[in-house]
Amino acid sequence: MGTKIKMVLVKKGMNVVQLADLLETSPQNLYKKFKRDNFSEKELQEIAHVLGIQYEGIFTLEDGTKI
């Protein structure tokens, strides 16, 4: 998920330090999360919110069913 977040940041013309500022956390804390690729569902929703985008955490089965 960390890679996807970084891709969004590139498209938004932002960096991790700017995202950390929007999330009111330290850049060091956010870099650690990226290193471990350890983001909770709540954190992913918060990232989407501060970036003004939509996050949809879904599973898609082989037959196209989304859960």
N, CA, C and O of each residue as an XYZ file, in Angstrom:
268
protein
N       0.820     -1.194      0.000
C       0.000      0.000      0.000
C       0.864      1.259      0.000
O       0.478      2.292     -0.547
N       2.036      1.155      0.621
C       2.937      2.304      0.660
C       3.294      2.795     -0.729
O       3.378      4.000     -0.964
N       3.504      1.861     -1.653
C       3.835      2.229     -3.031
C       2.688      2.993     -3.673
O       2.910      3.968     -4.390
N       1.470      2.554     -3.418
C       0.310      3.244     -3.986
C       0.183      4.659     -3.430
O      -0.143      5.593     -4.161
N       0.441      4.810     -2.134
C       0.373      6.142     -1.527
C       1.424      7.040     -2.157
O       1.149      8.201     -2.462
N       2.623      6.515     -2.354
C       3.691      7.311     -2.975
C       3.326      7.697     -4.408
O       3.661      8.794     -4.857
N       2.645      6.807     -5.128
C       2.203      7.124     -6.486
C       1.194      8.274     -6.465
O       1.234      9.163     -7.315
N       0.298      8.245     -5.490
C      -0.679      9.334     -5.352
C       0.046     10.640     -5.057
O      -0.283     11.681     -5.627
N       1.034     10.586     -4.165
C       1.778     11.797     -3.829
C       2.462     12.383     -5.057
O       2.456     13.600     -5.245
N       3.052     11.534     -5.897
C       3.700     12.013     -7.119
C       2.671     12.708     -8.012
O       2.927     13.799     -8.522
N       1.518     12.083     -8.198
C       0.469     12.679     -9.038
C      -0.030     14.006     -8.466
O      -0.441     14.897     -9.210
N       0.012     14.128     -7.138
C      -0.434     15.357     -6.469
C       0.693     16.392     -6.369
O       0.461     17.519     -5.931
N       1.914     16.011     -6.774
C       3.052     16.930     -6.675
C       3.474     17.173     -5.233
O       3.922     18.264     -4.883
N       3.327     16.149     -4.404
C       3.627     16.269     -2.982
C       4.690     15.267     -2.589
O       5.046     14.372     -3.356
N       5.196     15.440     -1.356
C       6.151     14.470     -0.820
C       5.672     13.989      0.547
O       4.656     14.455      1.063
N       6.411     13.059      1.117
C       6.028     12.446      2.392
C       6.023     13.476      3.520
O       5.180     13.406      4.415
N       6.939     14.417      3.488
C       6.994     15.445      4.540
C       5.715     16.285      4.516
O       5.161     16.608      5.567
N       5.254     16.632      3.330
C       4.015     17.410      3.220
C       2.812     16.605      3.694
O       1.921     17.137      4.357
N       2.791     15.324      3.352
C       1.703     14.466      3.817
C       1.723     14.358      5.340
O       0.674     14.429      5.982
N       2.895     14.190      5.912
C       3.017     14.107      7.374
C       2.456     15.370      8.021
O       1.777     15.300      9.045
N       2.740     16.515      7.424
C       2.232     17.779      7.957
C       0.699     17.796      7.921
O       0.058     18.202      8.891
N       0.122     17.361      6.815
C      -1.347     17.316      6.704
C      -1.959     16.355      7.721
O      -3.054     16.592      8.232
N      -1.239     15.266      8.010
C      -1.733     14.266      8.956
C      -1.414     14.625     10.401
O      -1.814     13.918     11.326
N      -0.687     15.734     10.591
C      -0.273     16.190     11.918
C       0.536     15.121     12.643
O       0.306     14.833     13.818
N       1.481     14.544     11.921
C       2.407     13.568     12.487
C       3.815     13.949     12.032
O       3.987     14.826     11.186
N       4.801     13.293     12.592
C       6.176     13.613     12.205
C       6.537     12.867     10.921
O       6.043     11.766     10.680
N       7.388     13.459     10.110
C       7.861     12.748      8.920
C       8.529     11.422      9.284
O       8.393     10.441      8.553
N       9.246     11.385     10.404
C       9.917     10.156     10.833
C       8.907      9.042     11.068
O       9.127      7.903     10.656
N       7.803      9.366     11.727
C       6.766      8.377     11.995
C       6.180      7.845     10.688
O       5.964      6.643     10.535
N       5.931      8.748      9.760
C       5.351      8.334      8.487
C       6.346      7.512      7.674
O       5.957      6.532      7.038
N       7.624      7.892      7.682
C       8.644      7.107      6.975
C       8.725      5.686      7.538
O       8.913      4.729      6.788
N       8.583      5.549      8.865
C       8.596      4.212      9.478
C       7.414      3.378      8.985
O       7.554      2.185      8.715
N       6.250      4.019      8.872
C       5.073      3.304      8.377
C       5.290      2.842      6.935
O       4.913      1.729      6.568
N       5.902      3.712      6.121
C       6.196      3.320      4.744
C       7.193      2.160      4.713
O       7.043      1.230      3.921
N       8.195      2.216      5.565
C       9.219      1.164      5.580
C       8.611     -0.194      5.931
O       8.954     -1.211      5.328
N       7.697     -0.201      6.920
C       7.037     -1.452      7.336
C       5.823     -1.765      6.476
O       5.275     -2.865      6.549
N       5.399     -0.799      5.655
C       4.164     -0.899      4.881
C       3.019     -1.285      5.811
O       2.282     -2.242      5.575
N       2.904     -0.494      6.885
C       2.009     -0.808      7.991
C       0.969      0.305      8.162
O       1.116      1.170      9.026
N      -0.080      0.279      7.336
C      -1.134      1.286      7.402
C      -2.454      0.605      7.740
O      -2.843     -0.375      7.105
N      -3.132      1.136      8.747
C      -4.447      0.602      9.098
C      -5.488      1.153      8.123
O      -5.238      2.123      7.408
N      -6.637      0.526      8.110
C      -7.746      0.996      7.270
C      -8.100      2.438      7.629
O      -8.350      3.260      6.747
N      -8.120      2.736      8.906
C      -8.439      4.092      9.369
C      -7.410      5.093      8.855
O      -7.770      6.185      8.417
N      -6.130      4.724      8.908
C      -5.077      5.622      8.426
C      -5.192      5.854      6.925
O      -4.978      6.968      6.446
N      -5.527      4.808      6.188
C      -5.683      4.955      4.740
C      -6.837      5.894      4.417
O      -6.744      6.701      3.492
N      -7.919      5.791      5.171
C      -9.049      6.688      4.970
C      -8.672      8.123      5.318
O      -9.093      9.060      4.640
N      -7.881      8.295      6.368
C      -7.441      9.633      6.768
C      -6.521     10.240      5.717
O      -6.620     11.428      5.407
N      -5.627      9.422      5.170
C      -4.730      9.904      4.106
C      -5.558     10.380      2.916
O      -5.319     11.459      2.374
N      -6.528      9.570      2.519
C      -7.394      9.967      1.401
C      -8.115     11.268      1.711
O      -8.217     12.147      0.856
N      -8.612     11.388      2.929
C      -9.347     12.589      3.326
C      -8.477     13.838      3.218
O      -8.896     14.831      2.623
N      -7.266     13.801      3.787
C      -6.418     14.994      3.772
C      -5.915     15.317      2.367
O      -5.562     16.461      2.081
N      -5.882     14.309      1.487
C      -5.455     14.540      0.107
C      -6.627     14.907     -0.810
O      -6.436     15.250     -1.977
N      -7.839     14.828     -0.261
C      -9.017     15.184     -1.045
C      -9.340     14.168     -2.124
O      -9.829     14.519     -3.198
N      -9.063     12.903     -1.831
C      -9.345     11.832     -2.795
C     -10.185     10.757     -2.121
O     -10.473     10.841     -0.927
N     -10.572      9.753     -2.887
C     -11.408      8.675     -2.366
C     -10.570      7.416     -2.189
O      -9.741      7.086     -3.038
N     -10.789      6.718     -1.083
C     -10.151      5.432     -0.838
C     -11.230      4.390     -0.704
O     -12.177      4.563      0.064
N     -11.095      3.303     -1.449
C     -12.040      2.193     -1.358
C     -11.254      0.923     -1.102
O     -10.577      0.422     -2.000
N     -11.334      0.402      0.093
C     -10.668     -0.857      0.423
C     -11.623     -2.003      0.131
O     -12.578     -2.228      0.875
N     -11.367     -2.726     -0.948
C     -12.275     -3.798     -1.349
C     -11.502     -5.051     -1.749
O     -10.330     -4.994     -2.118
N     -12.184     -6.164     -1.665
C     -11.693     -7.424     -2.210
C     -12.508     -7.687     -3.466
O     -13.726     -7.503     -3.469
N     -11.847     -8.115     -4.523
C     -12.547     -8.491     -5.746
C     -12.279     -9.965     -6.022
O     -11.134    -10.373     -6.218
N     -13.342    -10.754     -6.035
C     -13.222    -12.205     -6.280
C     -13.040    -12.476     -7.771
O     -13.230    -11.597     -8.611
N     -12.665    -13.717     -8.073
C     -12.416    -14.116     -9.456
C     -13.580    -13.833    -10.391
O     -13.385    -13.508    -11.563
N     -14.796    -13.959     -9.862
C     -15.980    -13.734    -10.699
C     -16.372    -12.266    -10.798
O     -17.405    -11.934    -11.380
N     -15.542    -11.379    -10.226
C     -15.815     -9.954    -10.288
C     -16.590     -9.414     -9.100
O     -16.801     -8.206     -8.993
N     -17.014    -10.292     -8.212
C     -17.743     -9.862     -7.020
C     -16.813     -9.038     -6.140
O     -15.677     -9.429     -5.874
N     -17.319     -7.885     -5.691
C     -16.533     -7.016     -4.812
C     -17.074     -7.085     -3.392
O     -18.278     -6.968     -3.163
N     -16.177     -7.274     -2.457
C     -16.563     -7.367     -1.047
C     -15.800     -6.304     -0.266
O     -15.965     -6.193      0.949
